[in-house]
Amino acid sequence: MNLETQFDKVLYRHDELRAHLASGEGIDSTTIVRLSKELAELDPVVEAVQAFRKARDEMADAAVMMQDSSADADMRAMAEEEFYALKEQLTALERNVQLMLLPKDEDDEKNAILEVRAGTGGDEAALFAAELFRMYERYAGLHGWRFEVLEASDTGIGGVKEASATITGRGVFARLKFESGVHRVQRVPATESQGRIHTSAATVAIMPEAEEVDIQLDDKDLRFDVYRSQGSGGQSVNTTDSACRVTHIPTGLAVACQQEKSQHKNKATALKLLRARLYERERAAKDAVRAADRKSQVGSGDRSERIRTYNFPQGRVTDHRINLTLYKIDAVMSGDALDEVIEALIAADQAERLAEMS
């Protein structure tokens, strides 16, 4: 489908919605809300299409004036100047409307569940996993998002075997979804007496937070096990059965939580994590191209399955998917420069999808 045909379809649908809502015939309140939302989403697209067509028509007029031998030389010069200015503007307008026409990811506006796990590298991998977890917490703070720790299994020396959190805010999943994968670190551990650089890895999974309407869990498909919490956590640790593990029998997926002293809260958190993982499996089934299931996101944690490398001796961060290297590792780890990587990943994804449309 060429661009003009897409434009015509958008304008036709916009007029159709306006007419339908104006008449109000045969539509209930729920349908009105749905159609009004669709109309509101189309409004800026229609404005962009109209701006593109207006600039294109004006450029055509300027081209005619440039070729008019009977016109004054100054007028032709002005027309030529306007023509090239409009030509440059038209390129930007066309790209803008093409981006608007790209299929939307229905989960982009959702909150996200972050999971970080230590991979290959022992204690050093666990320390790096903890640093990544803090990096995303700081990044969330910079964007005004709420970061709520759901579960953290610490190693006792500042690292984490695994940690999860809910990140709540506008467009969270849209910005963070490309962070899923294996993150590799190269540096000299504090315990290394010979000054040798070690390579370790941690895995990151970003999943859209699923609501109950997205994933309905049947009690008969769930098995709950309670047990005593392990490790640090307060006076009630190892004295009450507050930890909870929930297993989804049909899929075999199991989630455990012991972060809270309350069994009820741990159960609710485990169900939230389980729902997110099941929802991500459904995303994978619907979209094989993105391969968004959790297993493909995080891989096995092996050093070779990396999407990004953090090289501390050289002060660089390299994202291998788009061959982007930034020599500002401290700013990335503090969350301040992470947007530079994320913006580049979003732009690369948009370019790829635009190429598929052409």
C-alpha positions in Angstrom: 0.0 0.0 0.0 1.5 3.3 -1.0 1.7 6.4 1.2 -1.2 8.3 -0.5 -3.5 5.3 -0.1 -2.7 5.1 3.6 -3.4 8.9 3.9 -6.8 8.5 2.2 -7.7 5.6 4.5 -6.8 7.7 7.6 -8.9 10.6 6.4 -11.8 8.4 5.5 -11.8 6.7 8.9 -11.5 10.1 10.7 -14.6 11.4 8.8 -16.4 8.2 9.4 -15.8 8.3 13.2 -16.8 12.0 13.4 -20.1 11.3 11.5 -20.9 8.2 13.6 -20.3 10.0 16.9 -22.2 13.1 15.8 -25.3 11.0 14.9 -25.1 8.8 18.0 -27.3 6.3 16.3 -27.2 2.7 17.6 -24.1 3.1 19.8 -24.0 2.7 23.6 -21.8 4.5 26.1 -19.1 1.9 25.9 -18.9 2.2 22.1 -18.9 6.0 22.4 -15.8 5.9 24.7 -14.0 3.5 22.3 -14.8 5.5 19.2 -13.9 8.8 20.9 -10.5 7.3 21.9 -9.8 6.2 18.3 -10.8 9.6 17.0 -8.5 11.4 19.5 -5.7 9.1 18.4 -6.3 9.9 14.7 -6.6 13.7 15.2 -2.8 14.4 15.2 -2.3 12.0 12.3 -4.9 13.8 10.2 -3.2 17.2 11.1 0.2 15.7 10.0 -1.3 14.4 6.7 -2.9 17.8 6.0 0.4 19.6 6.8 2.3 17.3 4.4 -0.2 17.8 1.6 -0.3 21.5 2.0 3.5 21.8 1.9 3.6 19.5 -1.2 1.0 21.7 -3.0 2.9 24.9 -2.1 6.1 23.3 -3.4 4.4 22.4 -6.7 3.2 26.0 -7.0 6.8 27.3 -6.3 8.1 25.0 -9.0 5.7 26.4 -11.6 6.7 29.9 -10.6 10.4 29.0 -11.0 9.8 27.9 -14.6 7.7 30.9 -15.6 9.8 32.8 -18.0 7.3 35.7 -18.0 7.7 36.3 -14.2 10.1 38.8 -12.7 13.6 37.5 -12.0 13.2 38.4 -8.3 10.0 36.5 -8.1 11.6 33.5 -9.7 14.4 33.7 -7.2 12.0 33.9 -4.3 10.1 31.0 -5.7 13.3 28.9 -6.0 14.2 29.8 -2.4 10.8 28.8 -1.2 10.9 25.6 -3.3 14.0 24.2 -1.6 12.9 25.3 1.8 9.6 23.4 1.3 11.5 20.4 -0.1 13.5 20.1 3.1 10.4 20.6 5.2 8.5 18.0 3.2 11.0 15.3 4.0 10.6 15.9 7.7 6.8 16.0 7.4 6.7 12.8 5.5 8.9 11.0 8.0 6.7 12.3 10.8 3.5 11.0 9.4 5.1 7.7 8.4 6.1 7.2 12.1 2.6 8.0 13.2 1.2 5.4 10.8 3.5 2.6 12.2 1.5 -0.1 14.0 1.2 0.6 17.7 2.4 -1.8 20.3 -0.7 -2.1 22.5 1.5 -2.6 25.5 3.6 0.5 25.1 1.6 2.6 27.6 1.7 -0.2 30.2 3.7 -0.2 33.4 6.6 -2.7 33.4 8.0 -5.5 35.5 11.8 -5.5 35.7 13.7 -8.6 36.5 17.5 -8.7 36.9 19.4 -12.0 37.5 23.1 -12.7 38.0 24.5 -14.8 35.2 28.0 -16.2 34.5 30.6 -14.8 36.9 29.8 -15.7 40.5 30.0 -12.9 43.1 31.1 -10.4 40.4 28.0 -11.2 38.3 25.8 -10.7 41.4 27.5 -7.3 42.1 26.9 -6.2 38.5 23.3 -7.4 38.7 22.8 -5.1 41.7 24.4 -2.2 39.9 22.1 -2.7 36.9 19.1 -2.8 39.2 20.1 0.5 40.8 20.7 2.0 37.4 17.1 1.3 36.4 15.9 2.6 39.7 17.8 5.9 39.2 16.6 6.1 35.6 13.0 5.7 36.8 13.5 8.5 39.2 14.8 10.8 36.5 11.6 10.2 34.5 9.3 10.7 37.5 8.3 7.0 37.5 7.5 5.0 40.6 10.0 2.2 41.3 8.7 -0.5 43.7 10.9 -3.4 44.7 9.0 -6.7 44.6 11.7 -9.2 45.4 15.4 -9.2 46.0 17.7 -12.1 46.8 20.9 -10.6 48.1 24.3 -12.3 48.4 25.3 -10.6 51.6 28.2 -8.7 50.0 26.2 -6.1 48.1 25.2 -8.3 45.1 21.9 -9.9 44.2 21.2 -13.3 42.7 17.9 -11.9 41.4 15.7 -8.9 41.9 12.4 -7.6 40.5 10.5 -4.4 40.6 7.4 -2.7 39.3 8.0 0.5 37.3 4.9 2.7 37.1 4.5 5.7 34.9 3.5 6.9 31.5 5.0 5.0 28.6 7.3 2.9 30.8 7.2 -0.2 28.7 7.7 1.7 25.4 11.0 3.1 26.7 12.4 0.1 28.5 11.3 -2.9 26.3 14.6 -2.9 24.4 16.6 -3.4 27.6 15.7 -7.1 27.7 18.7 -9.4 27.2 22.1 -10.3 28.5 24.3 -7.4 29.8 28.0 -8.1 30.0 30.5 -6.4 32.2 34.3 -6.3 31.8 36.3 -4.9 34.8 38.8 -5.8 37.5 37.0 -7.1 40.5 37.8 -5.6 43.9 39.0 -9.1 45.0 41.4 -9.5 42.1 44.9 -9.1 43.4 46.6 -9.5 39.9 44.7 -6.7 38.3 43.2 -9.0 35.7 40.0 -8.0 33.9 37.1 -10.4 34.4 34.1 -10.8 32.2 30.7 -11.5 33.9 27.1 -11.3 32.9 23.6 -10.4 34.2 20.3 -10.9 32.5 17.5 -8.3 32.3 13.9 -9.0 31.4 11.3 -6.2 30.9 7.7 -7.4 30.8 4.5 -5.3 30.5 2.6 -5.4 33.7 -0.5 -7.5 33.1 -3.9 -6.6 34.6 -6.4 -9.1 35.7 -8.4 -8.5 32.5 -5.3 -9.3 30.5 -4.6 -12.6 32.3 -7.3 -14.4 34.2 -6.0 -17.0 36.6 -8.2 -19.9 37.5 -7.8 -21.1 41.1 -7.8 -24.8 40.0 -4.7 -24.1 37.8 -2.7 -22.7 40.7 -0.7 -24.4 43.5 0.4 -22.4 46.5 3.3 -23.4 48.8 4.3 -21.5 51.9 7.6 -21.8 53.7 9.9 -19.9 56.0 11.8 -17.0 54.6 15.6 -17.3 54.2 18.2 -14.6 54.7 17.9 -11.1 56.1 14.4 -9.6 56.4 13.5 -8.8 60.0 12.6 -10.5 63.2 9.9 -12.7 61.7 12.4 -14.4 59.3 12.6 -18.1 59.9 9.9 -17.9 62.6 6.8 -17.8 60.4 5.7 -19.3 57.1 5.5 -16.0 55.3 7.2 -16.8 52.0 5.0 -17.9 49.2 5.5 -19.9 46.0 2.8 -20.1 43.3 2.9 -22.6 40.5 0.8 -22.3 37.3 0.1 -26.0 36.8 -0.8 -25.9 33.0 2.5 -24.2 32.1 4.8 -25.2 35.0 5.7 -21.6 35.6 6.6 -21.0 39.3 7.2 -17.7 41.1 8.4 -17.3 44.7 8.4 -14.2 46.9 9.6 -13.7 50.4 10.3 -9.9 50.4 7.5 -9.0 52.8 6.8 -10.3 56.4 3.2 -10.8 55.4 2.2 -14.0 53.6 -0.7 -12.2 52.0 1.6 -9.6 50.5 4.0 -12.1 49.3 1.2 -14.1 47.7 -0.1 -10.9 45.9 3.4 -10.1 44.6 4.0 -13.6 43.4 0.7 -13.5 41.5 1.6 -10.2 39.9 4.9 -11.6 38.7 3.2 -14.8 37.4 0.6 -12.8 35.6 3.3 -10.7 33.9 5.3 -13.8 32.8 2.1 -15.5 31.4 1.2 -12.3 29.6 4.6 -12.1 28.0 4.2 -15.7 26.8 1.0 -14.7 25.1 2.8 -11.7 23.5 5.4 -14.1 22.1 2.7 -16.4 20.6 1.0 -13.4 18.9 4.3 -11.8 17.7 6.9 -14.3 16.7 9.0 -11.6 15.0 9.7 -9.8 18.2 10.1 -13.2 20.0 9.1 -11.4 23.2 8.7 -14.4 25.5 10.8 -14.3 28.6 13.1 -17.1 27.8 14.3 -15.5 24.6 14.7 -12.2 26.3 17.0 -13.3 29.1 18.7 -16.2 27.4 20.8 -18.5 29.6 23.0 -15.8 31.1 26.1 -17.0 29.2 28.7 -14.3 28.3 28.3 -14.9 24.6 24.6 -14.0 24.5 25.0 -10.3 25.1 23.2 -7.3 23.8 25.4 -4.8 25.6 28.9 -4.6 27.1 30.0 -2.3 29.9 33.8 -2.0 29.8 34.9 -0.2 32.9 38.7 0.0 32.2 37.9 1.8 28.9 34.9 3.7 30.2 32.7 2.6 27.4 29.3 1.1 26.9 28.6 -0.7 23.6 25.1 -1.9 22.4 25.9 -4.6 20.0 22.5 -4.6 18.3 23.0 -1.1 16.7 26.8 -0.9 17.0 26.5 2.1 19.3 29.4 3.0 21.7 29.4 5.7 24.3 32.5 6.6 26.3 30.5 7.7 29.3 30.0 4.6 31.4 29.5 6.5 34.7 26.8 8.6 33.2 25.1 5.5 31.8 25.3 3.6 35.1 23.9 6.7 37.0 20.9 6.6 34.6 21.7 10.1 33.2 23.0 8.9 29.8 20.9 5.8 29.4 18.4 7.8 27.4 21.0 8.2 24.6 21.1 4.4 24.2 17.4 4.0 24.5 16.6 6.7 22.0 19.0 5.2 19.5 17.4 1.8 19.9 13.9 3.3 19.4 15.1 5.1 16.3 16.7 1.9 14.9 13.4 0.0 15.5 11.4 2.7 13.8 13.8 2.8 10.8 13.5 -1.0 10.4 9.7 -1.0 10.5 9.6 1.9 8.1 11.8 -0.1 5.7 9.4 -3.0 6.0 6.5 -0.7 5.1 8.1 0.7 1.9 
